[in-house]
C-alpha cells in the first residue's frame, strides 16, 4: 500500500527482524563495540538537506535493496511498521540482554519528520523502558523532535542521546539544514539539564566558526565525538568522493586538519572527547 507524507513517498512493510547483529564495520571499531543496530526505516526524510549530500546510508545495500528504481535518496521512506512489536519479541527472548549495546539508527534518523505522526521511535523506547538490564542504547539523531520523548529516554537507565552537529555555520553553500544548529544545540542543553546522558557527534566535521568549541562545551554534553570524511566514511574518502557532496564542497574535505584542531581545542577543556569510530564505539555502558 502506498501512503504519502509531505512530498516523500511512504511505503509500509512488515519486517521479520528489527535488531541487526553487528560483527564488523564502524559500529564495532572501538573498545566497546555495539552488538546490534535498530533502524525502523530505509531511506531518510532529511535526505534532501545538506547531510543527505554526503550521507553514506544512501550507498549501503540496505537502501539499494529496499528502494524502487524511481525512488531517489530523500524521496522515499520504507517503514517497518511492526518495529515495536518485533523489538518486544526480540528483547523478551534474548538470553544476553546484559551484553546488548544498540545503535539506533545507523541507516536513517529515528526522528524522521513523520515520527510525530507515527511515533514508532517512541513506541520502541516504551519497549526499552520495560527492560532495565541492557548495556547501552544510543539514540542518534539530528531531529530536535526527540525532546518530545525526553522523559521517556530519562527513564531508560542505559540510554544515551546522540545529537549530530557537524558545524555551527549557517552560511555554508550546501543547501538547507533542518533542524537548524541553534535548535540542536538547545536540544542537547535541555537533555543534559534533564539528566539524560548526551553525546554530540561532530560527524563529519565541516568548516566551523571560531566559537564552535565553546558552543559545544556550553551544552553540557557528556561526550563529544569528532569525525571526518577521510577517516569516518568507511572507505578512506572514496564514498565521499562519489557522493553529491564532493561536487558541492568549496574546500578540501580530505584535509583532516580542521577536525583535528577542534579535537585538540575540545580535548584541552573536556575529559571525554573522542575520535571517529573508536569514539563512537567507546561509550561506557551501564
Ligand atoms: S539525517 Fe542522517 S541518515 Fe538522514 S540524510 Fe542526514 S545523515 Fe543521512
Boltz pocket constraint, residues with backbone or C-beta under 6 A from the ligand:
constraints:
  - pocket:
      binder: B
      contacts: [[A, 43], [A, 44], [A, 45], [A, 46], [A, 47], [A, 48], [A, 51], [A, 52], [A, 55], [A, 56], [A, 57], [A, 106], [A, 107], [A, 108], [A, 109], [A, 142]]
      max_distance: 6.0
